[in-house]
Amino acid sequence: MEIIILPDATTGGAYAARMIEKLVRNKPKAVLGLATGSTPIPVYQNLIQKHQEENLDFSQVTTFNLDEYLGLDPSHPASYHSFMREHLFSKLNIPQSQIHIPDGLAPDIEAHCAAYEAAIVKAGGIDLQLLGIGGEGHIGFNEPSSSLTSRTRVKTLIPRTREDNKRFFKPEEAVPHHVLTMGIGTIMEARTILLLAFGDGKAEAIARSLEGPLTARIPASILQMHPKTIVLLDEGSASKLEMKDYYRYVYEHKETTHSIHREENELLS
Ligand code: PGA
């Protein structure tokens, strides 16, 4: 894992967007794994700006979103279909046929989940998966105790996640109990994973994920096993990391002759 502590979420969003830009410019047919929630919003704002002002072309890009509420109509304002339309897809040039989001209304959920997995494989696998993290360490909607090798399936949300996500629903609406989510095994097959976390509220989950034991109690801890995960934090989310100074030291002394590291370093310039 490469752990990078940045000044704030704005810088983190810009950094992540530059990584995605670099990928898409080098590989126009890139396959992106996308996330919802507050965390990726600055990333999406940067991508929209790059598309509108710097000719970043998404016409050949394919996307797969992590998750969706079960039983929620895609037109519902709190659905992740709506979220993605509003925050990204309505402002980029990705053809609809290249956009994939789990369908919470699929008549045969099991078949739909299997088809979702098959579509990722058919697209050539995910090049870069964007992730946020839940307060209890979930990635996608893989809540604590999720199998660390799980595939796309139905999950039950823990009370904290329903509480955290209440803000996306009207006061009189209940947050659904069930969701469809890519599995942890699915996420782990992405070639690069970019985990973003900002604010004090994520400090505990980040410390346990990055420095704690690998455990299904904290699903994001599996990222310790991934060959190329980059974690972008701000001071708040990094505040409970024991080895914070070490991560800064490593970053400041990054080896830049190796090609992968040189490319990443260029993102800072
Ligand atoms: P947030 O959610 O970005 O809205 O904090 C992240 C998550 O639950 O994965």
Residues whose N, C-alpha, C, O or C-beta is under 5 A from the ligand:
A	BS01	PGA	T36 G37 S38 T39 G132 I133 G134 H138 G140
